[in-house]
Amino acid sequence: MESKKCLECGEKVIGRIDKKFCSDYCRNAYNNKVNKESKNLIRNTNNRLRKNYKVLTELNTTGKTKTTRRKLFDRGFDFHFFTSIYTTKTGNTYYYVYDQGYLPLENEMYLLIKKE
């Protein structure tokens, strides 16, 4: 019978027949390497959503206000990251980052609102 080797370090694996790693350390190290790319994508997306939420919250202190695209952009707002879209019966499209939303208006103005 051939002995199995740890997928992470190559050491001999002792124990159950379906065991793949010699220790918890090697199992964790291996899985962290395998999942690194997807974890980075999720972490980066969440960081951008958090930043957008912070910008909207800082600019919209009253629950409903207007601002310019430049003010949003200068504070680091990224228009590609939002959590949901709501289109009204009249055809207005609101973009939300959790409970903070914005509606593009004319002349690069934006209406900021907070969902109740």
VENLIN-V338318 format. One record per residue. N is the residue number from 1. RES is the residue in three letters. D_FIRST is the distance of its C-alpha to the first C-alpha in Angstrom with 1 decimal. Layout:
N,RES,D_FIRST
N,RES,D_FIRST
This chain:
1,MET,0.0
2,GLU,3.8
3,SER,6.5
4,LYS,9.4
5,LYS,12.8
6,CYS,16.2
7,LEU,18.3
8,GLU,21.3
9,CYS,20.7
10,GLY,17.3
11,GLU,16.4
12,LYS,13.0
13,VAL,13.1
14,ILE,12.9
15,GLY,13.8
16,ARG,13.8
17,ILE,11.2
18,ASP,14.0
19,LYS,15.1
20,LYS,15.9
21,PHE,17.9
22,CYS,17.9
23,SER,21.5
24,ASP,24.5
25,TYR,26.1
26,CYS,23.5
27,ARG,23.5
28,ASN,27.3
29,ALA,27.5
30,TYR,25.3
31,ASN,27.3
32,ASN,30.6
33,LYS,29.9
34,VAL,29.0
35,ASN,32.1
36,LYS,34.5
37,GLU,36.6
38,SER,37.2
39,LYS,38.1
40,ASN,40.5
41,LEU,42.2
42,ILE,42.7
43,ARG,43.9
44,ASN,46.4
45,THR,47.7
46,ASN,48.3
47,ASN,50.0
48,ARG,52.4
49,LEU,53.1
50,ARG,53.9
51,LYS,56.2
52,ASN,58.0
53,TYR,58.5
54,LYS,59.9
55,VAL,62.3
56,LEU,63.5
57,THR,64.0
58,GLU,66.0
59,LEU,68.3
60,ASN,68.8
61,THR,70.1
62,THR,72.5
63,GLY,70.2
64,LYS,71.9
65,THR,73.0
66,LYS,73.4
67,THR,72.0
68,THR,71.6
69,ARG,68.6
70,ARG,69.3
71,LYS,69.0
72,LEU,65.7
73,PHE,64.4
74,ASP,65.7
75,ARG,63.8
76,GLY,60.5
77,PHE,60.4
78,ASP,58.0
79,PHE,59.2
80,HIS,55.9
81,PHE,54.3
82,PHE,55.5
83,THR,54.0
84,SER,56.2
85,ILE,59.2
86,TYR,62.1
87,THR,64.7
88,THR,68.0
89,LYS,70.2
90,THR,72.5
91,GLY,69.7
92,ASN,69.1
93,THR,65.5
94,TYR,64.4
95,TYR,61.2
96,TYR,59.7
97,VAL,57.5
98,TYR,56.8
99,ASP,60.3
100,GLN,62.1
101,GLY,63.4
102,TYR,65.4
103,LEU,67.6
104,PRO,68.5
105,LEU,72.3
106,GLU,74.8
107,ASN,75.4
108,GLU,71.9
109,MET,72.6
110,TYR,70.2
111,LEU,70.8
112,LEU,68.4
113,ILE,68.0
114,LYS,66.0
115,LYS,64.8
116,GLU,66.0
